């Protein structure tokens, strides 16, 4: 119940109410969130496809991952910031939305993914430059990353289509 109370409090703050009730602020925040998803997701997709050997194969992996890292961070911060504003505007409704729950769990799993693969893969990309067959852990990191983020995007879209069950 504490979490529901926290969501209700957040949703009822003046600024969250203003976002929810505005005919133009909420859509602008939503568009901004989607822009962050596009930026972050695009950079992530290119990085993962390079790790898998499907894109930019003439460019060293370390260059692709290194050059896109700051843009990924900008996109991630942008996406999270505007995602939080969207959540705050309707926090109590999201609290009971199973797709939102799934999205949060998947986001937590991306943190686990990062913790597992950061040291052994993402911070060692220079070691992969010039080798013909990437280690299995690098490919696994890329496939898992793609699967997690695709699932997050799908759950995010499903949030808007969830209808509250009718009261008996």
PyMOL CGO cylinders between C-alpha atoms (Angstrom):
from pymol import cmd
from pymol.cgo import CYLINDER

trace = [
    CYLINDER, 0.00, 0.00, 0.00, 2.92, 2.36, 0.61, 0.3, 1, 1, 1, 1, 1, 1,
    CYLINDER, 2.92, 2.36, 0.61, 3.86, 2.24, -3.07, 0.3, 1, 1, 1, 1, 1, 1,
    CYLINDER, 3.86, 2.24, -3.07, 0.28, 3.02, -4.14, 0.3, 1, 1, 1, 1, 1, 1,
    CYLINDER, 0.28, 3.02, -4.14, 0.17, 5.93, -1.69, 0.3, 1, 1, 1, 1, 1, 1,
    CYLINDER, 0.17, 5.93, -1.69, 3.45, 7.22, -3.07, 0.3, 1, 1, 1, 1, 1, 1,
    CYLINDER, 3.45, 7.22, -3.07, 2.11, 6.99, -6.63, 0.3, 1, 1, 1, 1, 1, 1,
    CYLINDER, 2.11, 6.99, -6.63, -1.08, 8.81, -5.66, 0.3, 1, 1, 1, 1, 1, 1,
    CYLINDER, -1.08, 8.81, -5.66, 0.92, 11.52, -3.92, 0.3, 1, 1, 1, 1, 1, 1,
    CYLINDER, 0.92, 11.52, -3.92, 3.21, 11.93, -6.95, 0.3, 1, 1, 1, 1, 1, 1,
    CYLINDER, 3.21, 11.93, -6.95, 0.29, 12.05, -9.37, 0.3, 1, 1, 1, 1, 1, 1,
    CYLINDER, 0.29, 12.05, -9.37, -1.45, 14.68, -7.23, 0.3, 1, 1, 1, 1, 1, 1,
    CYLINDER, -1.45, 14.68, -7.23, 1.48, 17.08, -7.04, 0.3, 1, 1, 1, 1, 1, 1,
    CYLINDER, 1.48, 17.08, -7.04, 0.73, 20.41, -8.71, 0.3, 1, 1, 1, 1, 1, 1,
    CYLINDER, 0.73, 20.41, -8.71, 3.25, 19.91, -11.50, 0.3, 1, 1, 1, 1, 1, 1,
    CYLINDER, 3.25, 19.91, -11.50, 2.11, 16.33, -12.32, 0.3, 1, 1, 1, 1, 1, 1,
    CYLINDER, 2.11, 16.33, -12.32, -1.52, 17.48, -12.35, 0.3, 1, 1, 1, 1, 1, 1,
    CYLINDER, -1.52, 17.48, -12.35, -0.57, 20.36, -14.66, 0.3, 1, 1, 1, 1, 1, 1,
    CYLINDER, -0.57, 20.36, -14.66, 1.15, 17.94, -17.04, 0.3, 1, 1, 1, 1, 1, 1,
    CYLINDER, 1.15, 17.94, -17.04, -1.83, 15.57, -17.07, 0.3, 1, 1, 1, 1, 1, 1,
    CYLINDER, -1.83, 15.57, -17.07, -4.43, 18.29, -17.53, 0.3, 1, 1, 1, 1, 1, 1,
    CYLINDER, -4.43, 18.29, -17.53, -2.62, 20.27, -20.21, 0.3, 1, 1, 1, 1, 1, 1,
    CYLINDER, -2.62, 20.27, -20.21, -3.76, 19.70, -23.76, 0.3, 1, 1, 1, 1, 1, 1,
    CYLINDER, -3.76, 19.70, -23.76, -0.27, 20.46, -25.10, 0.3, 1, 1, 1, 1, 1, 1,
    CYLINDER, -0.27, 20.46, -25.10, 2.30, 19.75, -22.35, 0.3, 1, 1, 1, 1, 1, 1,
    CYLINDER, 2.30, 19.75, -22.35, 1.60, 16.02, -22.05, 0.3, 1, 1, 1, 1, 1, 1,
    CYLINDER, 1.60, 16.02, -22.05, 1.88, 15.41, -25.83, 0.3, 1, 1, 1, 1, 1, 1,
    CYLINDER, 1.88, 15.41, -25.83, 5.12, 17.41, -25.96, 0.3, 1, 1, 1, 1, 1, 1,
    CYLINDER, 5.12, 17.41, -25.96, 6.57, 15.35, -23.11, 0.3, 1, 1, 1, 1, 1, 1,
    CYLINDER, 6.57, 15.35, -23.11, 5.43, 12.15, -24.83, 0.3, 1, 1, 1, 1, 1, 1,
    CYLINDER, 5.43, 12.15, -24.83, 7.06, 13.23, -28.10, 0.3, 1, 1, 1, 1, 1, 1,
    CYLINDER, 7.06, 13.23, -28.10, 10.23, 14.11, -26.20, 0.3, 1, 1, 1, 1, 1, 1,
    CYLINDER, 10.23, 14.11, -26.20, 10.25, 10.69, -24.54, 0.3, 1, 1, 1, 1, 1, 1,
    CYLINDER, 10.25, 10.69, -24.54, 9.88, 9.04, -27.94, 0.3, 1, 1, 1, 1, 1, 1,
    CYLINDER, 9.88, 9.04, -27.94, 12.71, 11.21, -29.29, 0.3, 1, 1, 1, 1, 1, 1,
    CYLINDER, 12.71, 11.21, -29.29, 14.93, 9.96, -26.47, 0.3, 1, 1, 1, 1, 1, 1,
    CYLINDER, 14.93, 9.96, -26.47, 13.94, 6.38, -27.28, 0.3, 1, 1, 1, 1, 1, 1,
    CYLINDER, 13.94, 6.38, -27.28, 14.81, 6.95, -30.93, 0.3, 1, 1, 1, 1, 1, 1,
    CYLINDER, 14.81, 6.95, -30.93, 18.20, 8.46, -30.10, 0.3, 1, 1, 1, 1, 1, 1,
    CYLINDER, 18.20, 8.46, -30.10, 19.14, 5.90, -27.47, 0.3, 1, 1, 1, 1, 1, 1,
    CYLINDER, 19.14, 5.90, -27.47, 17.62, 2.98, -29.35, 0.3, 1, 1, 1, 1, 1, 1,
    CYLINDER, 17.62, 2.98, -29.35, 19.28, 3.93, -32.62, 0.3, 1, 1, 1, 1, 1, 1,
    CYLINDER, 19.28, 3.93, -32.62, 22.72, 4.16, -31.03, 0.3, 1, 1, 1, 1, 1, 1,
    CYLINDER, 22.72, 4.16, -31.03, 22.15, 0.93, -29.11, 0.3, 1, 1, 1, 1, 1, 1,
    CYLINDER, 22.15, 0.93, -29.11, 20.98, -0.87, -32.24, 0.3, 1, 1, 1, 1, 1, 1,
    CYLINDER, 20.98, -0.87, -32.24, 24.06, 0.19, -34.22, 0.3, 1, 1, 1, 1, 1, 1,
    CYLINDER, 24.06, 0.19, -34.22, 26.41, -0.79, -31.38, 0.3, 1, 1, 1, 1, 1, 1,
    CYLINDER, 26.41, -0.79, -31.38, 24.79, -4.19, -30.91, 0.3, 1, 1, 1, 1, 1, 1,
    CYLINDER, 24.79, -4.19, -30.91, 24.63, -4.90, -34.63, 0.3, 1, 1, 1, 1, 1, 1,
    CYLINDER, 24.63, -4.90, -34.63, 28.34, -4.06, -34.88, 0.3, 1, 1, 1, 1, 1, 1,
    CYLINDER, 28.34, -4.06, -34.88, 29.13, -6.45, -32.03, 0.3, 1, 1, 1, 1, 1, 1,
    CYLINDER, 29.13, -6.45, -32.03, 27.19, -9.13, -33.87, 0.3, 1, 1, 1, 1, 1, 1,
    CYLINDER, 27.19, -9.13, -33.87, 29.02, -8.40, -37.13, 0.3, 1, 1, 1, 1, 1, 1,
    CYLINDER, 29.02, -8.40, -37.13, 25.91, -7.32, -39.01, 0.3, 1, 1, 1, 1, 1, 1,
    CYLINDER, 25.91, -7.32, -39.01, 26.71, -3.62, -39.51, 0.3, 1, 1, 1, 1, 1, 1,
    CYLINDER, 26.71, -3.62, -39.51, 29.71, -1.35, -40.06, 0.3, 1, 1, 1, 1, 1, 1,
    CYLINDER, 29.71, -1.35, -40.06, 32.01, -4.34, -40.31, 0.3, 1, 1, 1, 1, 1, 1,
    CYLINDER, 32.01, -4.34, -40.31, 34.80, -2.25, -41.85, 0.3, 1, 1, 1, 1, 1, 1,
    CYLINDER, 34.80, -2.25, -41.85, 34.89, 0.03, -38.79, 0.3, 1, 1, 1, 1, 1, 1,
    CYLINDER, 34.89, 0.03, -38.79, 36.65, -1.23, -35.66, 0.3, 1, 1, 1, 1, 1, 1,
    CYLINDER, 36.65, -1.23, -35.66, 34.24, -2.21, -32.88, 0.3, 1, 1, 1, 1, 1, 1,
    CYLINDER, 34.24, -2.21, -32.88, 35.97, 0.09, -30.41, 0.3, 1, 1, 1, 1, 1, 1,
    CYLINDER, 35.97, 0.09, -30.41, 35.35, 3.08, -32.68, 0.3, 1, 1, 1, 1, 1, 1,
    CYLINDER, 35.35, 3.08, -32.68, 31.68, 2.32, -33.20, 0.3, 1, 1, 1, 1, 1, 1,
    CYLINDER, 31.68, 2.32, -33.20, 30.99, 1.67, -29.51, 0.3, 1, 1, 1, 1, 1, 1,
    CYLINDER, 30.99, 1.67, -29.51, 33.22, 4.54, -28.36, 0.3, 1, 1, 1, 1, 1, 1,
    CYLINDER, 33.22, 4.54, -28.36, 31.78, 7.15, -30.71, 0.3, 1, 1, 1, 1, 1, 1,
    CYLINDER, 31.78, 7.15, -30.71, 28.20, 6.25, -29.91, 0.3, 1, 1, 1, 1, 1, 1,
    CYLINDER, 28.20, 6.25, -29.91, 28.62, 5.96, -26.13, 0.3, 1, 1, 1, 1, 1, 1,
    CYLINDER, 28.62, 5.96, -26.13, 28.05, 9.67, -25.35, 0.3, 1, 1, 1, 1, 1, 1,
    CYLINDER, 28.05, 9.67, -25.35, 25.03, 9.83, -27.65, 0.3, 1, 1, 1, 1, 1, 1,
    CYLINDER, 25.03, 9.83, -27.65, 23.61, 6.73, -25.97, 0.3, 1, 1, 1, 1, 1, 1,
    CYLINDER, 23.61, 6.73, -25.97, 24.03, 8.40, -22.60, 0.3, 1, 1, 1, 1, 1, 1,
    CYLINDER, 24.03, 8.40, -22.60, 22.33, 11.58, -23.78, 0.3, 1, 1, 1, 1, 1, 1,
    CYLINDER, 22.33, 11.58, -23.78, 19.45, 9.56, -25.24, 0.3, 1, 1, 1, 1, 1, 1,
    CYLINDER, 19.45, 9.56, -25.24, 19.14, 7.47, -22.07, 0.3, 1, 1, 1, 1, 1, 1,
    CYLINDER, 19.14, 7.47, -22.07, 19.03, 10.51, -19.78, 0.3, 1, 1, 1, 1, 1, 1,
    CYLINDER, 19.03, 10.51, -19.78, 16.57, 12.25, -22.13, 0.3, 1, 1, 1, 1, 1, 1,
    CYLINDER, 16.57, 12.25, -22.13, 14.36, 9.14, -22.31, 0.3, 1, 1, 1, 1, 1, 1,
    CYLINDER, 14.36, 9.14, -22.31, 14.38, 8.55, -18.54, 0.3, 1, 1, 1, 1, 1, 1,
    CYLINDER, 14.38, 8.55, -18.54, 13.71, 12.20, -17.71, 0.3, 1, 1, 1, 1, 1, 1,
    CYLINDER, 13.71, 12.20, -17.71, 10.67, 12.49, -19.94, 0.3, 1, 1, 1, 1, 1, 1,
    CYLINDER, 10.67, 12.49, -19.94, 9.54, 8.96, -19.07, 0.3, 1, 1, 1, 1, 1, 1,
    CYLINDER, 9.54, 8.96, -19.07, 9.50, 9.93, -15.41, 0.3, 1, 1, 1, 1, 1, 1,
    CYLINDER, 9.50, 9.93, -15.41, 7.38, 12.99, -16.19, 0.3, 1, 1, 1, 1, 1, 1,
    CYLINDER, 7.38, 12.99, -16.19, 4.91, 10.80, -18.09, 0.3, 1, 1, 1, 1, 1, 1,
    CYLINDER, 4.91, 10.80, -18.09, 4.82, 8.37, -15.18, 0.3, 1, 1, 1, 1, 1, 1,
    CYLINDER, 4.82, 8.37, -15.18, 4.30, 11.12, -12.62, 0.3, 1, 1, 1, 1, 1, 1,
    CYLINDER, 4.30, 11.12, -12.62, 1.29, 12.48, -14.51, 0.3, 1, 1, 1, 1, 1, 1,
    CYLINDER, 1.29, 12.48, -14.51, -0.54, 9.14, -14.26, 0.3, 1, 1, 1, 1, 1, 1,
    CYLINDER, -0.54, 9.14, -14.26, 1.37, 7.28, -11.54, 0.3, 1, 1, 1, 1, 1, 1,
    CYLINDER, 1.37, 7.28, -11.54, -1.67, 5.74, -9.83, 0.3, 1, 1, 1, 1, 1, 1,
    CYLINDER, -1.67, 5.74, -9.83, -2.92, 4.33, -13.14, 0.3, 1, 1, 1, 1, 1, 1,
    CYLINDER, -2.92, 4.33, -13.14, 0.51, 2.94, -13.98, 0.3, 1, 1, 1, 1, 1, 1,
    CYLINDER, 0.51, 2.94, -13.98, 0.66, 1.31, -10.56, 0.3, 1, 1, 1, 1, 1, 1,
    CYLINDER, 0.66, 1.31, -10.56, -2.08, -1.14, -11.58, 0.3, 1, 1, 1, 1, 1, 1,
    CYLINDER, -2.08, -1.14, -11.58, -0.94, -1.59, -15.19, 0.3, 1, 1, 1, 1, 1, 1,
    CYLINDER, -0.94, -1.59, -15.19, 0.70, -5.01, -15.73, 0.3, 1, 1, 1, 1, 1, 1,
    CYLINDER, 0.70, -5.01, -15.73, 2.55, -3.76, -18.82, 0.3, 1, 1, 1, 1, 1, 1,
    CYLINDER, 2.55, -3.76, -18.82, 4.14, -1.00, -16.75, 0.3, 1, 1, 1, 1, 1, 1,
    CYLINDER, 4.14, -1.00, -16.75, 5.19, -3.61, -14.18, 0.3, 1, 1, 1, 1, 1, 1,
    CYLINDER, 5.19, -3.61, -14.18, 6.75, -5.69, -16.94, 0.3, 1, 1, 1, 1, 1, 1,
    CYLINDER, 6.75, -5.69, -16.94, 8.55, -2.64, -18.34, 0.3, 1, 1, 1, 1, 1, 1,
    CYLINDER, 8.55, -2.64, -18.34, 10.01, -1.78, -14.92, 0.3, 1, 1, 1, 1, 1, 1,
    CYLINDER, 10.01, -1.78, -14.92, 11.21, -5.36, -14.42, 0.3, 1, 1, 1, 1, 1, 1,
    CYLINDER, 11.21, -5.36, -14.42, 12.80, -5.35, -17.87, 0.3, 1, 1, 1, 1, 1, 1,
    CYLINDER, 12.80, -5.35, -17.87, 14.49, -2.02, -17.12, 0.3, 1, 1, 1, 1, 1, 1,
    CYLINDER, 14.49, -2.02, -17.12, 15.91, -3.53, -13.94, 0.3, 1, 1, 1, 1, 1, 1,
    CYLINDER, 15.91, -3.53, -13.94, 17.16, -6.48, -16.00, 0.3, 1, 1, 1, 1, 1, 1,
    CYLINDER, 17.16, -6.48, -16.00, 19.03, -4.07, -18.29, 0.3, 1, 1, 1, 1, 1, 1,
    CYLINDER, 19.03, -4.07, -18.29, 20.85, -2.88, -15.19, 0.3, 1, 1, 1, 1, 1, 1,
    CYLINDER, 20.85, -2.88, -15.19, 21.78, -6.48, -14.40, 0.3, 1, 1, 1, 1, 1, 1,
    CYLINDER, 21.78, -6.48, -14.40, 22.85, -6.92, -18.03, 0.3, 1, 1, 1, 1, 1, 1,
    CYLINDER, 22.85, -6.92, -18.03, 25.07, -3.85, -17.82, 0.3, 1, 1, 1, 1, 1, 1,
    CYLINDER, 25.07, -3.85, -17.82, 26.62, -5.03, -14.54, 0.3, 1, 1, 1, 1, 1, 1,
    CYLINDER, 26.62, -5.03, -14.54, 27.38, -8.45, -16.00, 0.3, 1, 1, 1, 1, 1, 1,
    CYLINDER, 27.38, -8.45, -16.00, 28.76, -7.37, -19.38, 0.3, 1, 1, 1, 1, 1, 1,
    CYLINDER, 28.76, -7.37, -19.38, 30.27, -3.92, -18.78, 0.3, 1, 1, 1, 1, 1, 1,
    CYLINDER, 30.27, -3.92, -18.78, 33.68, -5.10, -17.61, 0.3, 1, 1, 1, 1, 1, 1,
    CYLINDER, 33.68, -5.10, -17.61, 34.00, -8.17, -19.82, 0.3, 1, 1, 1, 1, 1, 1,
    CYLINDER, 34.00, -8.17, -19.82, 32.56, -6.79, -23.06, 0.3, 1, 1, 1, 1, 1, 1,
    CYLINDER, 32.56, -6.79, -23.06, 31.61, -3.11, -23.32, 0.3, 1, 1, 1, 1, 1, 1,
    CYLINDER, 31.61, -3.11, -23.32, 34.78, -1.73, -21.69, 0.3, 1, 1, 1, 1, 1, 1,
    CYLINDER, 34.78, -1.73, -21.69, 37.04, -4.12, -23.63, 0.3, 1, 1, 1, 1, 1, 1,
    CYLINDER, 37.04, -4.12, -23.63, 35.93, -3.48, -27.20, 0.3, 1, 1, 1, 1, 1, 1,
    CYLINDER, 35.93, -3.48, -27.20, 39.46, -2.55, -28.33, 0.3, 1, 1, 1, 1, 1, 1,
    CYLINDER, 39.46, -2.55, -28.33, 40.41, -6.19, -27.72, 0.3, 1, 1, 1, 1, 1, 1,
    CYLINDER, 40.41, -6.19, -27.72, 37.81, -7.24, -30.30, 0.3, 1, 1, 1, 1, 1, 1,
    CYLINDER, 37.81, -7.24, -30.30, 39.21, -5.04, -33.08, 0.3, 1, 1, 1, 1, 1, 1,
    CYLINDER, 39.21, -5.04, -33.08, 40.72, -7.09, -35.87, 0.3, 1, 1, 1, 1, 1, 1,
    CYLINDER, 40.72, -7.09, -35.87, 39.64, -10.53, -34.69, 0.3, 1, 1, 1, 1, 1, 1,
    CYLINDER, 39.64, -10.53, -34.69, 37.51, -12.52, -37.07, 0.3, 1, 1, 1, 1, 1, 1,
    CYLINDER, 37.51, -12.52, -37.07, 35.27, -14.30, -34.58, 0.3, 1, 1, 1, 1, 1, 1,
    CYLINDER, 35.27, -14.30, -34.58, 34.02, -12.39, -31.58, 0.3, 1, 1, 1, 1, 1, 1,
    CYLINDER, 34.02, -12.39, -31.58, 33.86, -14.15, -28.24, 0.3, 1, 1, 1, 1, 1, 1,
    CYLINDER, 33.86, -14.15, -28.24, 30.53, -15.74, -27.38, 0.3, 1, 1, 1, 1, 1, 1,
    CYLINDER, 30.53, -15.74, -27.38, 30.09, -13.40, -24.41, 0.3, 1, 1, 1, 1, 1, 1,
    CYLINDER, 30.09, -13.40, -24.41, 30.21, -10.36, -26.72, 0.3, 1, 1, 1, 1, 1, 1,
    CYLINDER, 30.21, -10.36, -26.72, 27.57, -11.82, -29.01, 0.3, 1, 1, 1, 1, 1, 1,
    CYLINDER, 27.57, -11.82, -29.01, 25.48, -12.88, -26.02, 0.3, 1, 1, 1, 1, 1, 1,
    CYLINDER, 25.48, -12.88, -26.02, 25.68, -9.35, -24.61, 0.3, 1, 1, 1, 1, 1, 1,
    CYLINDER, 25.68, -9.35, -24.61, 24.46, -7.88, -27.90, 0.3, 1, 1, 1, 1, 1, 1,
    CYLINDER, 24.46, -7.88, -27.90, 21.61, -10.39, -28.37, 0.3, 1, 1, 1, 1, 1, 1,
    CYLINDER, 21.61, -10.39, -28.37, 20.43, -9.99, -24.78, 0.3, 1, 1, 1, 1, 1, 1,
    CYLINDER, 20.43, -9.99, -24.78, 20.62, -6.20, -25.08, 0.3, 1, 1, 1, 1, 1, 1,
    CYLINDER, 20.62, -6.20, -25.08, 18.54, -6.23, -28.27, 0.3, 1, 1, 1, 1, 1, 1,
    CYLINDER, 18.54, -6.23, -28.27, 15.98, -8.58, -26.76, 0.3, 1, 1, 1, 1, 1, 1,
    CYLINDER, 15.98, -8.58, -26.76, 15.63, -6.59, -23.53, 0.3, 1, 1, 1, 1, 1, 1,
    CYLINDER, 15.63, -6.59, -23.53, 15.24, -3.22, -25.24, 0.3, 1, 1, 1, 1, 1, 1,
    CYLINDER, 15.24, -3.22, -25.24, 12.81, -4.56, -27.83, 0.3, 1, 1, 1, 1, 1, 1,
    CYLINDER, 12.81, -4.56, -27.83, 10.71, -6.02, -25.01, 0.3, 1, 1, 1, 1, 1, 1,
    CYLINDER, 10.71, -6.02, -25.01, 10.87, -2.69, -23.13, 0.3, 1, 1, 1, 1, 1, 1,
    CYLINDER, 10.87, -2.69, -23.13, 9.64, -0.81, -26.19, 0.3, 1, 1, 1, 1, 1, 1,
    CYLINDER, 9.64, -0.81, -26.19, 6.81, -3.30, -26.71, 0.3, 1, 1, 1, 1, 1, 1,
    CYLINDER, 6.81, -3.30, -26.71, 5.74, -3.13, -23.05, 0.3, 1, 1, 1, 1, 1, 1,
    CYLINDER, 5.74, -3.13, -23.05, 5.93, 0.68, -23.20, 0.3, 1, 1, 1, 1, 1, 1,
    CYLINDER, 5.93, 0.68, -23.20, 3.56, 0.73, -26.16, 0.3, 1, 1, 1, 1, 1, 1,
    CYLINDER, 3.56, 0.73, -26.16, 1.22, -1.73, -24.46, 0.3, 1, 1, 1, 1, 1, 1,
    CYLINDER, 1.22, -1.73, -24.46, 0.91, 0.52, -21.40, 0.3, 1, 1, 1, 1, 1, 1,
    CYLINDER, 0.91, 0.52, -21.40, -1.29, 2.91, -23.34, 0.3, 1, 1, 1, 1, 1, 1,
    CYLINDER, -1.29, 2.91, -23.34, -3.64, 0.15, -24.48, 0.3, 1, 1, 1, 1, 1, 1,
    CYLINDER, -3.64, 0.15, -24.48, -4.33, -1.36, -21.09, 0.3, 1, 1, 1, 1, 1, 1,
    CYLINDER, -4.33, -1.36, -21.09, -7.91, -0.84, -19.98, 0.3, 1, 1, 1, 1, 1, 1,
    CYLINDER, -7.91, -0.84, -19.98, -8.87, -1.04, -16.36, 0.3, 1, 1, 1, 1, 1, 1,
    CYLINDER, -8.87, -1.04, -16.36, -11.06, -4.05, -15.57, 0.3, 1, 1, 1, 1, 1, 1,
    CYLINDER, -11.06, -4.05, -15.57, -14.71, -3.34, -14.96, 0.3, 1, 1, 1, 1, 1, 1,
    CYLINDER, -14.71, -3.34, -14.96, -15.83, -3.45, -11.35, 0.3, 1, 1, 1, 1, 1, 1,
    CYLINDER, -15.83, -3.45, -11.35, -18.26, -6.36, -10.69, 0.3, 1, 1, 1, 1, 1, 1,
]
cmd.load_cgo(trace, "trace")
